[in-house]
Amino acid sequence: MKCPMCGVEVEKLEDLIDHAVCFDLDEVNMGHLTFKTERPKPKTKVWSVWNFTTRELIGRVSWGGSWRKYVFFPYNDMMFDEGCMRHLADFIELQTKIHKKRKDDGRIRDKAASGR
């Protein structure tokens, strides 16, 4: 599998977490979808999701507090094939894992700094 942004070869989807630099960009293209950072919140991010070909806004990805992960909110009566659904799911899964890893890394640094 390749990183959808830069083409670096990885073994599996989870390996992209360590390659998170490509997913910190203001705009990420995956297949026919473009994810654009709308407004970073203090702890999470929000992305608008666009159809790359038609330039139509199809929804947004943001943190779903009760789900404890990023979720997709489609606009209107949108239809998606399995490829678009796969790209959406991959993006959401990666962003959730990146968020949780950074949160855990921050806790480890905070404990080390406090001497615990």
VENGIJO-V889032 format. One record per pair of residues at least 6 apart in sequence whose C-alpha atoms are under 7 Angstrom apart, sorted by the first residue. I is the first residue (numbers start at 0). GAP is how many residues later the second one is. D is the distance in Angstrom with one decimal. If there is no record, write none. Layout:
i: <I/I>
gap: <GAP/GAP>
d: <D/D>
//
This chain:
i: <0/0/0/0/1/1/1/2/2/3/4/4/4/9/16/16/16/19/25/25/26/26/26/26/27/27/27/28/29/30/31/31/31/32/32/32/32/33/33/33/33/34/34/34/34/35/35/35/36/36/36/37/37/37/38/38/39/43/44/45/45/46/46/46/47/47/47/48/48/48/48/49/49/49/50/50/57/57/57/58/58/58/59/59/59/60/60/60/60/61/61/61/62/62/62/63/63/68/69/69/70>
gap: <8/9/10/11/6/7/8/6/13/26/17/23/24/6/77/80/81/78/10/11/7/8/9/10/6/7/8/6/57/56/19/20/21/16/17/18/19/15/16/17/18/12/13/14/15/11/12/13/9/10/11/8/9/10/6/7/6/19/17/15/16/13/14/15/11/12/13/8/9/10/11/6/7/8/6/7/16/17/20/14/15/16/12/13/14/9/10/11/12/8/9/10/6/7/8/6/7/27/22/26/21>
d: <5.8/5.4/6.1/6.2/5.4/4.4/5.7/6.4/6.8/5.9/6.1/6.9/6.7/6.9/6.4/6.8/5.8/6.9/5.7/5.1/6.8/5.6/4.5/6.4/5.7/5.1/6.5/6.3/6.2/6.9/5.8/4.9/6.5/6.7/5.6/4.9/5.1/5.7/5.0/6.3/5.6/5.7/5.7/4.7/6.4/5.1/5.2/6.5/6.0/4.4/6.5/5.5/5.2/6.2/6.4/5.7/6.1/6.5/6.3/5.7/4.6/5.5/5.1/6.6/6.1/4.3/6.4/6.0/5.7/5.2/5.2/5.5/4.4/5.5/6.5/6.7/5.9/5.3/6.8/5.5/4.1/4.8/5.8/5.3/6.5/6.5/5.5/4.5/6.2/5.3/5.8/6.8/5.8/4.3/6.1/5.5/5.8/5.4/5.7/5.6/6.5>
//
